[in-house]
Amino acid sequence: MTGRIYKGLGVALVLYSLVYGLLTTVPDLPIIEESIRNLFYHVSMWFAMVGMMAGSFSNAVGYLRDENLNKDGRSESLAETGMLFAFLGLFTGMMWAKFTWGAWWTNDPKLNGSAITILIYLAYFVLRNGIEEPRKKARISAVYNIFAFVMMIVFIGILPRMTDSLHPGNGGNPGFNSYDLDNHLRMIFYPAVIGWVLVGTWIASLRYRIKNLSQ
Amino acid sequence: MFVVTLFQSVLKMAKIGLLIQRFAQQELRNSNAIFSLGLYLAGITYLVYMLGGQNASDSVWNMLLWVVVFFGAISQASRSFEFESGDYFYYYQTVAGPKATIIAKLIYNSLYQLILSVASWALFSWFYGNTVYNPGIFALGLALGCIGFSAILTLANGIAERSGGNVTLSSILSIPLTLPVLKIVSAINIQAMVGAPLEEVYELVGSLFALDIAIGLLAYLLFPYLWQD
């Protein structure tokens, strides 16, 4: 029953943010203009990714505590779903950057952070594929997962604040946070984040169950 | 009670000291490894010099130095657990235990990498001239960077070693993880070279110091899980 509630809520919130994000009026800012709507589609992907990776991290910590292999399976499925969100975030960001900054890729701290995050988690999957024995695989990859998550938080959460970024809201760019505390945008952005986290949890649980069945 | 815990911690310290001594002896006996690292540093520095490094600007000089130090550190750390694999693993397990082993490894690798990076700094200064405005801050940056590198590389190599000793795997795991440290440390060193105001540098030094402590603590906490069968 609780499963149905969170899945239904997730789908409803995602649909609301997708539809209402296009219909609503947005503040008229220079340079970004109508593309400010990407806040609902692009930024929520990164929040959902961090949510998935945090779930993967907490399952890894749980595995080291009680050696329950189910937690290892959940940890892997959540990391895979997080990767999906990372690629979607990268893709939506690149589309936006091409039309706002004029380039698909720039040397921006947030872009570097996301590229490194993807490399770190791809290495995690390579590591998992290299070990045969399930318990050894679970333990070693949990150790790496914990270390990787902390470094990811440093790279995407702390480093970009220390340097200028081209992103809206940083270093003299018109943006959502510093200029206009527009509660109207937040009314769509926060539901989008919650909705995508719920849908991501659903995807991860499906992956986990399929993997269990195929074994 | 207090005396007993004090005595135990002194014993533990002595054990760590002995382990470090043993690692150093092993390395010195295996003089081929040291020689090849030294040759790598000299060779790569001269290669960069030939390719036009003598005209390098400050930022390029710094970048080249860090590329050399970074790959030197990776090749040094890739042999971290060379002597602790196979049967020796059980020997260290019973004699020292994982906690003493990781502390000794971290200290030993940091010192080793510090020597490597100072040697490359000396080589670079010899070939291209030393253009560092504030050598104290530069050395501090090198030291903190080496501590961070050694913690990340030691743990990553431990992971690679326990999962079957694949050499490529250790670089796949460690290169993305070391980038935050590399990014901050090269920012510190470029500021030391141009002589930026000290308040700005200290902010970066403080954050690198905090990052080092966090990484070291994480390596210390996670290593016992890795080092069991």
Boltz contact constraints between the chains, C-beta under 6 A:
constraints:
  - contact:
      token1: [A, 64]
      token2: [B, 225]
      max_distance: 6.0
  - contact:
      token1: [A, 116]
      token2: [B, 176]
      max_distance: 6.0
  - contact:
      token1: [A, 116]
      token2: [B, 179]
      max_distance: 6.0
  - contact:
      token1: [A, 119]
      token2: [B, 176]
      max_distance: 6.0
  - contact:
      token1: [A, 120]
      token2: [B, 176]
      max_distance: 6.0
  - contact:
      token1: [A, 123]
      token2: [B, 172]
      max_distance: 6.0
  - contact:
      token1: [A, 123]
      token2: [B, 173]
      max_distance: 6.0
  - contact:
      token1: [A, 126]
      token2: [B, 172]
      max_distance: 6.0
  - contact:
      token1: [A, 130]
      token2: [B, 163]
      max_distance: 6.0
  - contact:
      token1: [A, 131]
      token2: [B, 163]
      max_distance: 6.0
  - contact:
      token1: [A, 139]
      token2: [B, 225]
      max_distance: 6.0
  - contact:
      token1: [A, 140]
      token2: [B, 159]
      max_distance: 6.0
  - contact:
      token1: [A, 140]
      token2: [B, 162]
      max_distance: 6.0
  - contact:
      token1: [A, 140]
      token2: [B, 163]
      max_distance: 6.0
  - contact:
      token1: [A, 143]
      token2: [B, 222]
      max_distance: 6.0
  - contact:
      token1: [A, 143]
      token2: [B, 225]
      max_distance: 6.0
  - contact:
      token1: [A, 143]
      token2: [B, 226]
      max_distance: 6.0
  - contact:
      token1: [A, 144]
      token2: [B, 159]
      max_distance: 6.0
  - contact:
      token1: [A, 147]
      token2: [B, 218]
      max_distance: 6.0
  - contact:
      token1: [A, 151]
      token2: [B, 177]
      max_distance: 6.0
  - contact:
      token1: [A, 154]
      token2: [B, 180]
      max_distance: 6.0
  - contact:
      token1: [A, 155]
      token2: [B, 180]
      max_distance: 6.0
